């Protein structure tokens, strides 16, 4: 595996075409929205589990 293959697999590219830049900006925008949503998310309280709840349903 050469360095270019390794970089490509990590999402690193030398492609500076308008389409490639737009694609990268869309990814960054999606990640920003996700991080904002995760930041506003509320933690769930752990439920008290009983032995019956852990058994598979019949």
N, C-alpha and C positions, 0 to 999 in steps of 0.2 A: 504494500500500500504506500503510495507516494504522499507527499505533504498536501498536494491539492485535493486528493481524495479524502484525506483526513479532515481538512478544513471544510470541505463540502458537506461531509457527514455531520459536522458540528454547526452547520448553518452559516458558515463563513464563505463569502463569495466575493470575487472581484468584479462581478457583473454590476455595472453602474448605469444600465439602461433605465429609462423612465419606468418601465414595467417592474423591474427588479426593485427599484427604490420605492415605488408605490406599494409593492407587496410587503416590503420590510416595514414601512410606515403603518400598514394595516395590522401587521403582527404586533407592533409596539402599542398601537391603539387598543387592540383587543386585550393585551396583557395589562394595560393601565386600567381598563374598565374592570377586569377581573380582580385586580388588586384593590380597587376602591370598594367593590362589592364584598370582598373577603374582609376588608377592614370594618365594614358596617355590619357584618354578620354577627348574630348572637350565638354564644356557646350553648349547646344543649346540655342539660343536666343528665348525668348518667341515671338510667332507670334501675330500680331495684330488681334484680333478676332472681327468679325462683328456679328451682330445678326443672319445673315443668316447661318454662319458657325456652330452655336450652335444648329440649328434646324436639326431634323433628315431628311435624304434624302428620297425623295418620289419615 
